[in-house]
Amino acid sequence: MFRHMVEENNLEPLIVSYGLDMENDLTFIDELIKGVDTKEKDWPAKGRTEDKAFLYEIVANKRNSIDVDKWDYFARDCHYLGISKSFDHQRLLKFARVCKVEIDDGSNNAEKLSICYRDKEQNNIYDMFRTRYTLHRQAYQHKTVNIIEIMITEALVEADGHFKISKAKDNMEDYTKLTDHILEKIVYPDFEMDKKLEDARKKVNTILKRDLPKFLGEAKLDEKTRQRKFSEVEDQWTKAVVDSKNLNVMDFVVDEVHMDHSMKGNNPMNNIYFYSKHDPNKAFLKTDQMFLPMTFYERLFRVYYKGPEEKVKEAQQCFETWRSNYFSPNA
């Protein structure tokens, strides 16, 4: 997308006029967007040398996930969604500095420059990761948002033959045209509709009318069940529906949801270096972490029902029985 913007707007002369190199500096911007894992033994970046490793911790931080990309959407989304947050990014910026740290690259401890934070900011940083989890739990992956996303995806798949959505990812000019107007055109078409487009239109109208499938519940996969493949859990659920005799498998929508604190099942606080007021050039890890969750990763199996209204209670009972038989009581 960035390269397309440069080419489409003929920005090369302007970029060169500022003393930037079209090869190294544009590659550097590419890498900032994608992110570079600075922990790797062999330096993976091409835009900057290893002595500038800390620069790759600003936009998309692959080392410990503290980056301005999160700060941007935290502030925006918490404000507009009415979700409170105690994390203060402006305060954290005041106590950020670059120090030499020893990073385990897999074979030995390599000394690199990294962004570190005052030790008293430990709780503020943890609040950042907790804010991320809260936004995913209460907004991005909320049960209602989840099913609407599934339905929109189904509608777009049905409309793919007409709008060529799946091919647009290989052509940036076409990709920039993939805006919300596609859904608007599905609902208010100015062209002849075929059966697939009619199906897509019905799905979008169902969303607009809020005639959504009923959420039956979710099962949290614990340490014992977390390693199961989604297909295995889905097969167990399908068998439970079939065994009920009176329910139709096609009347259910199932989905798998993953939630974490930005580093899968790992504690992100373990990769953050701090410094003290008395020795600001000496970086260290903090092991005295308090009030942390039991696990940093959740894998959920959600079930929705879209069948006849008179069978909702039966569907709910089927789910409750299945969950109690296959998952721990706290699921």
C-alpha positions in Angstrom: 0.0 0.0 0.0 2.8 2.4 0.9 4.7 1.7 -2.3 1.5 2.2 -4.3 1.0 5.6 -2.7 4.6 6.7 -3.5 4.2 5.6 -7.2 0.6 6.8 -7.7 1.4 10.3 -6.3 4.8 10.6 -7.9 6.5 11.2 -4.6 10.0 10.1 -5.6 11.2 13.7 -6.4 9.8 15.0 -3.1 11.4 12.1 -1.1 14.8 12.7 -2.8 14.6 16.4 -2.1 14.5 15.7 1.6 17.7 13.7 1.3 16.1 10.3 1.7 17.3 7.3 -0.2 14.7 5.6 -2.4 16.1 2.2 -1.7 17.2 2.1 2.0 14.8 4.6 3.5 11.7 3.3 1.7 12.7 -0.2 2.7 13.1 1.1 6.3 9.6 2.4 6.2 8.3 -0.9 4.8 10.0 -2.7 7.7 8.6 -0.3 10.2 5.1 -1.0 9.0 5.6 -4.8 8.9 7.7 -5.0 12.0 11.1 -6.7 12.5 11.9 -9.2 15.2 15.1 -7.7 16.6 15.7 -10.8 18.8 16.8 -12.9 15.8 20.5 -14.0 15.8 21.1 -12.9 12.2 20.0 -9.3 11.8 16.9 -9.5 9.6 16.4 -5.9 8.6 17.7 -4.2 5.5 16.7 -0.6 6.0 18.8 0.0 9.1 21.8 -1.7 10.7 21.7 -3.5 14.0 22.9 -0.5 16.0 19.6 1.1 15.2 17.5 -1.9 16.5 15.5 0.4 18.9 13.9 2.2 15.9 12.0 -1.0 15.1 10.3 -0.9 18.5 8.4 2.3 17.8 5.7 1.5 15.2 5.2 -2.3 15.2 7.2 -3.8 18.0 7.8 -7.5 17.6 10.0 -7.8 20.7 7.6 -6.8 23.4 4.5 -5.3 21.6 4.8 -1.8 23.1 4.3 0.5 20.1 2.5 3.6 19.0 0.2 1.7 16.7 -1.6 0.4 19.8 -1.5 3.7 21.6 -3.3 5.3 18.6 -6.3 2.9 18.5 -6.5 2.6 22.3 -7.1 6.3 22.6 -9.5 6.4 19.7 -11.5 3.3 20.4 -11.8 3.7 24.2 -13.1 7.2 23.6 -15.7 6.3 21.1 -16.8 3.0 22.7 -17.0 4.5 26.2 -14.5 2.0 27.6 -12.4 3.4 30.4 -8.6 2.9 30.5 -6.0 3.7 33.1 -3.0 3.4 30.7 -1.3 6.7 30.1 0.8 6.7 27.0 1.9 10.3 27.4 3.3 9.6 30.8 5.1 6.5 29.5 6.7 8.6 26.7 8.2 10.9 29.4 9.9 7.9 31.0 11.2 6.2 27.9 14.9 6.1 27.0 17.2 4.1 24.9 19.7 1.8 26.8 22.0 -1.0 26.0 20.4 -4.4 26.9 21.3 -8.0 26.7 18.8 -9.8 24.4 18.8 -13.6 24.1 19.0 -14.3 20.4 18.8 -18.1 20.8 22.5 -18.8 21.0 23.9 -16.2 23.4 23.1 -12.8 24.9 23.6 -10.1 22.3 24.0 -6.5 23.4 21.6 -4.2 21.5 20.1 -0.8 21.9 16.4 -1.0 23.1 13.7 1.4 24.4 13.5 1.0 28.2 11.1 2.5 30.8 11.4 3.8 34.4 10.8 1.0 36.8 7.9 2.8 38.4 6.0 2.5 35.1 5.6 -1.2 35.4 1.9 -1.0 36.4 1.2 1.6 33.7 2.6 -0.8 31.0 0.6 -3.8 32.3 -2.5 -1.6 32.1 -1.7 -1.1 28.4 -1.8 -4.9 27.8 -4.9 -5.2 29.9 -6.5 -2.4 27.9 -5.8 -4.4 24.7 -7.4 -7.5 26.2 -10.5 -5.5 27.4 -11.0 -4.0 23.9 -10.9 -7.4 22.3 -13.2 -8.9 24.9 -15.8 -6.1 25.0 -15.5 -4.8 21.4 -13.5 -6.3 18.7 -14.4 -9.9 19.5 -17.6 -9.3 21.4 -20.2 -12.0 20.7 -22.4 -9.7 18.6 -19.5 -8.2 16.6 -18.3 -11.7 16.1 -21.5 -13.0 14.4 -21.9 -9.8 12.4 -18.4 -10.2 11.1 -19.1 -13.8 10.1 -22.3 -12.8 8.3 -20.5 -9.9 6.4 -17.8 -12.3 5.4 -20.4 -14.7 4.0 -22.1 -11.9 2.1 -18.8 -10.8 0.6 -17.9 -14.3 -0.4 -21.3 -14.6 -2.2 -20.6 -11.2 -4.0 -17.0 -12.0 -4.9 -17.9 -13.2 -8.4 -19.3 -9.7 -9.2 -16.9 -7.4 -7.2 -13.7 -9.5 -7.6 -12.9 -8.9 -4.0 -10.5 -11.8 -3.5 -8.4 -10.7 -6.5 -8.0 -7.1 -5.3 -5.4 -8.0 -2.7 -2.9 -8.6 -5.6 -3.6 -5.2 -7.1 -3.2 -2.1 -4.9 -5.2 0.1 -7.2 -8.2 -2.2 -6.9 -7.6 -2.8 -3.2 -7.9 0.9 -2.4 -11.4 0.8 -3.9 -12.6 -1.8 -1.4 -14.6 0.5 0.9 -18.0 0.2 2.6 -19.6 1.2 -0.6 -19.6 -2.5 -1.6 -22.1 -3.3 1.1 -24.2 -0.3 0.0 -24.2 -1.6 -3.6 -25.2 -5.0 -2.5 -28.3 -3.5 -0.6 -29.1 -0.9 -3.3 -27.8 -2.4 -6.5 -27.7 -0.5 -9.8 -27.1 -3.6 -11.8 -28.9 -6.9 -12.5 -28.7 -9.3 -9.5 -27.9 -13.0 -9.9 -28.8 -15.6 -7.2 -25.5 -15.2 -5.3 -25.9 -11.5 -5.1 -29.5 -11.9 -3.9 -28.2 -14.2 -1.2 -25.6 -11.6 -0.2 -28.3 -8.9 -0.1 -30.4 -11.0 2.2 -27.5 -11.5 4.6 -26.7 -7.8 4.7 -30.4 -6.9 5.2 -30.6 -9.4 8.0 -27.7 -7.6 9.7 -29.3 -4.2 9.2 -32.6 -5.4 10.7 -30.6 -6.9 13.6 -32.2 -10.2 13.0 -29.1 -12.0 14.2 -28.6 -15.6 15.2 -29.0 -16.1 19.0 -25.9 -16.5 21.0 -26.1 -19.8 22.9 -22.8 -19.4 24.8 -19.1 -20.1 24.6 -16.8 -22.8 25.9 -13.3 -21.9 27.1 -10.7 -24.5 26.2 -8.4 -25.0 29.2 -4.9 -26.4 29.4 -6.1 -29.9 28.7 -8.4 -29.1 25.8 -6.6 -26.1 24.3 -4.4 -28.3 22.0 -7.5 -29.8 20.3 -7.9 -28.8 16.7 -11.0 -26.6 15.9 -12.3 -29.4 13.6 -12.2 -31.9 16.6 -14.3 -29.6 18.8 -16.6 -28.9 15.9 -17.1 -32.6 15.3 -18.0 -33.1 19.0 -20.5 -30.4 18.7 -22.0 -31.7 15.5 -22.4 -35.1 17.1 -24.2 -33.6 20.1 -26.7 -31.9 17.7 -27.2 -35.0 15.7 -27.8 -37.1 18.8 -30.5 -34.6 20.0 -32.6 -36.0 17.1 -34.8 -32.9 16.9 -32.2 -30.2 15.9 -30.6 -29.5 12.5 -26.8 -28.9 12.3 -27.3 -26.3 9.6 -29.2 -24.1 12.0 -26.1 -23.4 14.0 -23.0 -21.2 13.5 -19.8 -22.1 15.3 -16.7 -20.0 15.5 -13.3 -20.1 17.2 -12.0 -17.0 19.0 -8.5 -16.3 20.3 -7.7 -13.6 22.9 -4.4 -12.8 24.4 -2.2 -10.0 25.8 -0.5 -9.5 22.4 2.1 -12.3 22.8 0.0 -15.5 22.5 0.3 -17.4 25.8 3.4 -15.6 27.0 3.6 -12.8 29.6 4.6 -9.7 27.6 6.0 -8.1 30.8 8.9 -10.6 30.7 10.4 -8.9 27.6 10.4 -5.3 28.9 13.5 -3.7 30.2 13.4 -1.0 32.9 15.9 1.5 34.4 16.0 3.1 37.8 16.2 6.7 38.8 19.5 6.2 40.4 21.2 4.4 37.5 19.3 5.4 34.3 21.9 3.7 32.0 21.6 0.3 33.5 18.7 -1.8 32.0 17.1 -4.7 33.8 14.1 -7.0 33.7 11.6 -7.0 36.6 10.6 -10.3 38.1 8.5 -8.9 41.0 5.2 -8.7 39.0 2.0 -8.6 40.9 -1.7 -9.0 40.1 -1.2 -10.9 36.9 -3.8 -13.2 35.3 -3.6 -17.0 35.6 -3.2 -17.2 31.9 -2.4 -14.8 29.1 -4.3 -16.6 26.4 -7.9 -17.7 25.9 -9.3 -19.9 23.2 -13.0 -19.9 22.9 -15.6 -22.0 21.0 -18.7 -20.0 20.4 -22.1 -21.3 19.2 -25.0 -19.4 17.7 -28.5 -20.6 16.7 -30.4 -19.3 13.6 -33.1 -22.0 13.4 -36.9 -21.9 14.2 -37.8 -19.8 17.2 -39.7 -22.6 18.9 -36.6 -24.7 19.2 -34.4 -22.0 20.8 -34.8 -23.6 24.3 -33.9 -27.0 23.0 -30.9 -25.6 21.2 -29.8 -23.8 24.4 -30.2 -27.1 26.4 -28.2 -29.0 23.8 -25.3 -26.5 24.1 -25.3 -26.5 27.9 -25.3 -30.3 28.1 -22.5 -30.5 25.5 -20.4 -27.9 27.3 -20.8 -29.6 30.7 -19.8 -33.0 29.2 -16.7 -31.9 27.3 -15.3 -28.9 29.2 -14.3 -28.0 32.8 -17.0 -26.4 35.0 -15.3 -22.9 34.7 -15.6 -23.0 30.9 
